[in-house]
Structure formats: structure tokens, C-alpha cells
Amino acid sequence: MPISLPKAAINSVAFVTALSLAALAVAQEGPIVPQPPVDKAQLISPALGYGVIFLLVMVVLGVSLMPSKRSHLD
């Protein structure tokens, strides 16, 4: 069963689509601005991020595998 939309809604969608495509085309024609130089002293090693993630995963696994205190009640 096809969905029937009012003609105004179809025209609005077509207008917004055309306007957004035109905006993208205009944005691509701007001047090319070079990136600012990166200060090497402020870069953080990805190994630090991996280390933090590893530590958090180990904490979660440790807590989830910790035996409960009510084992004598089972």
C-alpha cells in the first residue's frame, strides 16, 4: 500500500534537498586554508588511551568475577 503525501510536503522535501545540495556545492568552492602546525609536545600517545581502556576492562572483569558474600546461603 503506497503512502500518499500532500503535494506541499513533497515540494518542501524537494526544496530542502535542492537547497542543501546547493549549500554543499558552494561550501566546496571556498579558499583552501592550510591547517595550523601541530605542537608535538602536546600530543598524547595512543598507548595511554589503550592503557586506560585496558585498566577499566580489567576492573570491570575483576568486579564481575568477584564471589558474592552470600555463597553460604545457597
CNS distance restraints for C-alpha pairs under 8 A (distance, minus, plus):
assign (resid   5 and name CA) (resid   9 and name CA) 6.52 0.50 0.50
assign (resid   5 and name CA) (resid  10 and name CA) 6.83 0.50 0.50
assign (resid   6 and name CA) (resid  10 and name CA) 6.64 0.50 0.50
assign (resid   7 and name CA) (resid  11 and name CA) 6.14 0.50 0.50
assign (resid   8 and name CA) (resid  12 and name CA) 6.06 0.50 0.50
assign (resid   9 and name CA) (resid  13 and name CA) 6.23 0.50 0.50
assign (resid  10 and name CA) (resid  14 and name CA) 6.20 0.50 0.50
assign (resid  11 and name CA) (resid  15 and name CA) 6.06 0.50 0.50
assign (resid  12 and name CA) (resid  16 and name CA) 6.17 0.50 0.50
assign (resid  13 and name CA) (resid  17 and name CA) 6.08 0.50 0.50
assign (resid  14 and name CA) (resid  18 and name CA) 6.16 0.50 0.50
assign (resid  15 and name CA) (resid  19 and name CA) 6.06 0.50 0.50
assign (resid  16 and name CA) (resid  20 and name CA) 6.06 0.50 0.50
assign (resid  17 and name CA) (resid  21 and name CA) 6.23 0.50 0.50
assign (resid  18 and name CA) (resid  22 and name CA) 6.16 0.50 0.50
assign (resid  19 and name CA) (resid  23 and name CA) 6.18 0.50 0.50
assign (resid  20 and name CA) (resid  24 and name CA) 6.27 0.50 0.50
assign (resid  21 and name CA) (resid  25 and name CA) 6.32 0.50 0.50
assign (resid  22 and name CA) (resid  26 and name CA) 6.23 0.50 0.50
assign (resid  23 and name CA) (resid  27 and name CA) 6.09 0.50 0.50
assign (resid  24 and name CA) (resid  28 and name CA) 6.34 0.50 0.50
assign (resid  25 and name CA) (resid  29 and name CA) 6.76 0.50 0.50
assign (resid  26 and name CA) (resid  30 and name CA) 7.22 0.50 0.50
assign (resid  39 and name CA) (resid  43 and name CA) 7.13 0.50 0.50
assign (resid  44 and name CA) (resid  48 and name CA) 7.26 0.50 0.50
assign (resid  45 and name CA) (resid  49 and name CA) 7.33 0.50 0.50
assign (resid  46 and name CA) (resid  50 and name CA) 6.33 0.50 0.50
assign (resid  47 and name CA) (resid  51 and name CA) 5.99 0.50 0.50
assign (resid  48 and name CA) (resid  52 and name CA) 6.29 0.50 0.50
assign (resid  49 and name CA) (resid  53 and name CA) 6.26 0.50 0.50
assign (resid  50 and name CA) (resid  54 and name CA) 6.05 0.50 0.50
assign (resid  51 and name CA) (resid  55 and name CA) 6.11 0.50 0.50
assign (resid  52 and name CA) (resid  56 and name CA) 6.22 0.50 0.50
assign (resid  53 and name CA) (resid  57 and name CA) 6.15 0.50 0.50
assign (resid  54 and name CA) (resid  58 and name CA) 6.16 0.50 0.50
assign (resid  55 and name CA) (resid  59 and name CA) 6.25 0.50 0.50
assign (resid  56 and name CA) (resid  60 and name CA) 6.24 0.50 0.50
assign (resid  57 and name CA) (resid  61 and name CA) 6.11 0.50 0.50
assign (resid  58 and name CA) (resid  62 and name CA) 5.91 0.50 0.50
assign (resid  59 and name CA) (resid  63 and name CA) 6.14 0.50 0.50
assign (resid  60 and name CA) (resid  64 and name CA) 6.09 0.50 0.50
assign (resid  61 and name CA) (resid  65 and name CA) 6.04 0.50 0.50
assign (resid  62 and name CA) (resid  66 and name CA) 6.10 0.50 0.50
assign (resid  67 and name CA) (resid  71 and name CA) 7.82 0.50 0.50
assign (resid  70 and name CA) (resid  74 and name CA) 7.21 0.50 0.50
